[in-house]
């Protein structure tokens, strides 16, 4: 495949994903230009979300409460540093590209949204009385790792090759990488490790992606029965 043909093929197969990644870099640039006063309202604050949820259950929720609940998703579009966004987008590219290739663009976007929200919810449950803001796409990234593992448990998947990687990688290696990552997050969460990392969001996103594809995803065309 020529360079031009490969570029068109990537744009066709991964257009929405590339658009999502570019959008997050643009949003981070706006964060740097406009400062925290612009984006603070889009970060997820566990204590504030818990309070708004109680208002919903009590039937006394206001528009402000629903806006607060909306930060469960919007926080996934924000990042705290250039290193933060670069690493998240690297792993998002690898695993979300695999999901798009196996399941299509709609499923890729569905996994992103469900995993991002689930990660934020899990973080909130683990820190319901806390008021340290959450931001970052890590929950969604872990969701794609869980989604790949969910697919790998149901079907024999083809050896994936994600550009710019030059060789195909056995599915078992990628699945093992996902398992190792979530085990490290679990151990860190149980040991109450800090460091500004939202381990609860990682675990919530991973579980959402895993169960979504293990229970509901259609069979990829290139997969075979186990």
N, C-alpha and C positions, 0 to 999 in steps of 0.2 A: 504493500500500500504506500503510495507516494505521500510526501509531507502534506501537500494540499488536501489530498483525499482523507488522510488521517485527521487533519484539523476539522474538516467538515463532518467526519464521522463522530468525533468527540463532541462537537457542538450539537449534533443531532441527538446523540445518546445521553449527553450529560448537560444539556443546556440549562434546565431548571436548577440543577445542583451548582453549576458554575455561577449562575445568577445569584443564588443564595449566598455563596461564598463571597462573591464580589460585594454584595449588599452588606455583609457583615464587616468587611474591610472599610467600606464607605462609612458605615455607622460608627466604627471605631475612630475614623478620621474626624468625623463630626464631634465625637466625644472629646477628642483632644483640642479641637478648635473652640467649641462652645463651653467646655468645662462641665463640672458635675451639676451645676444648677440647671442645665438643660435635660440631662438624662436621669437624674436621681429618682424622678417620679416613675420611671420605668423599671427600676430594680425591685426585686421581690424582698420584702421585709417580713420575716416569719411572724413576728408578733402582730403586725398590722393585718396580715392575711388571716391569721387565726381570729382576730377580732371581727373582721368583715364577714367571715364565714359564720360566726355565731349570730351576727345580725341577720344573715340570710336564713338561718335555721329558725330564728325567732320571728321572721316575717317583717322585720323592721329595716331591711337593707335599703340603702340609698344609692344614688348613681355613683357616689364616691366609693362605696363598698364594692360595687361591680368593677369599677376601674382598678381598685386594689387587687381584686382577684385576677384581672387581666395581666397583672405583672408576672403571674405564673408562667406565661409564655413570653412576654416582652423581654424579661430578664435574659433569656437565652440568646438574644440578638446583641447583647452588650458584652464588653470585655474590659478587664482591668489594666491590661498592659499589652504592648506589642508582642511580647513573648507569649502571653496568654492566648491571643487571637491566632498567632501563627501555629502554635502547637494544636489548638483545637481544629483549625481549618485543615491541617495536614491529615489528622486522623479522620475528620469528617469526610474529606475527599476520598480516602481509601475505602472506608466501610460504606459510606452512602453511595459511592459509585458502584460498589458491588450490589447493593440493594436495588439501585436503579436498573442495573443490567439484568438482574434476576427477576425482578418483580415489576419493573416499570416506574415511570416518574411519579404517578399518583401515589403508589405505595411508598415510595421514597419520601415524599412530602408528608404522608400520613404518619410514617414512623417518626419523622422529625418532630412533628407537632405533639404527638402522643407521648413520646419519650421526654421531650423538653418539659411538658406540663407535669408528667409523672415524677420526673426528677425534682422539680420545684416543690411538688406536694410532699414528697418523701423528706426533703430537706426541712420543710416547714414542720412536719410532724416530729422530726428529731430535734427541732429548735423552736417549739411553739411559743416560748416566752422570750425569745431572743429578738434583738432589733438590729443585728448586723446584716446589711443588705447582701443579697445574692445576685450575682450576674455571671454570665458565661454559658457557652453551649455545651459544656462537658456532659450534662445529663443526656442531651440528644446524641452526642458522639457515642457515649456508652450504650445508648439505645440501639444504635446501628450495630455495635459489636454484639449485643444480645440478640438482635434480629438475625444476624448471620449465623450465630450459634443455633438459634431456633430452627432455621432452615436446614442446617447441617445435621440436626438430630432426626429430621423427617425424611430427607432425601440425600442421595449421592449427588453432590454438586460438582460441576466441572471445575478444573483448575483455573482459578481466576488470574487475570493479568490486568492490573490497573496502571494505566499510563501515569507517570513516565517509567514505571518499573519495566525492566527489559525481559523478564522471564515470568512464566506462570508460577504460582505458589500453590502447593497442595492445600486443599481446604482444611485439612486437619491442623495445619500449622496456624492458620488464621483463627480457627476455633479455639485452639490452645492459648493463643495470645489473648483472646477475649476472656477466657476462663481465668488466666493468671491475673489479668487486670482487675477483674471484679473481686477475686479473692484478696488481692492486696488492699482494695478499698474496704472490704468487709473487716479485715484485720485492723486497719487503721481506724475505722469507725468504732469498733468494739474496744480499742485501746484509748479512745478519746483523743486521738492525735489531732493536732491543730494545723498550724501552718497556713491558714487561710484557704484550705481546700475543702470543698463541700462534698465529703464522701457520701453523705446521705443522698445527694442529688445524683451522684454516679450510680449508686445501687438502685435507686428508683427508676432512673432512665434505662439501665440495663435490664431490669426485670420487666419493664413495659415492652421493650423491644423483643425480648425473649418470648414472652407469652403471646404477643401479638402475632408473631410469625409461626410459633409452634402450634397455635390453636386456630388461627384464622386465615393465614396467607395462602393464596393459591399455589399450586405446584408450578415452579419455574419450568419453562419450556425445555431448557437445557439440562434439567435434572432428571435422574432416574430413581426408581423405587429402590429402597434398601432391602 
